[in-house]
Amino acid sequence: MPTITLKAHFNGKNIQLDEPCDLPDDAQLLVTILSPPPLEAERAAWSSLAAESLSRAYGKDEPEYTMEDIQPS
């Protein structure tokens, strides 16, 4: 059987595959535990910081650049 990657989750008792897969008896498996996704509050804080930084970078005092102002590198 070729090596494949399948999504799965732990339901508190067992590891459950998130998609069907026919595994042969005694198939060898490697299990990798992933870091939990960031908390929603943390994600919101990072999004807010990014929006704040972008508004400073592209604020009302930022000059408008034309194609003539852009120099090739």
N, C-alpha and C positions, 0 to 999 in steps of 0.2 A: 504494500500500500504506500503511495507517495506521501510525503510529509505535507500536511495541510494545517492551516490555522482556523480555529473555530471560536466564535464568541460564546461565552458561557457566563453564568453567575452562580453565586452561592446563596441558597435559599434559607440558610440557617442550619440545615441538616446535611444537604447533599449539594454536589456540584451539578448544575443543570445546563445542558447545551441549549443555546438560544436558537439553533437551527437544526433541522434533522440531519443525521449522518449515520450511515450503516457502518458500525465498527465491528470488526471480527472479534470473536472471543479472545481474551487475553491480549488485546491490542496494547502496546506500550504507549503511554501518554506522558507528556511533560506538561506541568501546570505552572503558569506564571501568574503571580498575584500582582495586579496593577494598583497603582495609587488611586485612592478614591477621587472622583471629580471634585473640583473646587466647590466650596460652599457657595450658595447663591449670593449671600451677602458679600463674600470676598470677590466674586465675579462682578457684582454691581459696583463695588468700590474701584476695581481696576478699570471698568468701563467709564466711570465718572472721571477718574484721573486722566484717562486717555482723551476724553471729550474736552476736559478743561485745558489740557496741553495743546490740543489742536486749535481751540478757540484763541489761545494766546498766540500761537504761531500764525494763524490766519485772521487776526483781529482787524478791526476797522482801520487801524493806523498802518496796516501792511500795504505797501504800494502795489499797484497793478503792474504786472510785467507783461511786455509784449513779446512777440516772437523775435524781434530785433534785439531784445535784451538778453536772449538766451544764446550762450556761446557754446559751440561744440567742444568736446574735450579732446 
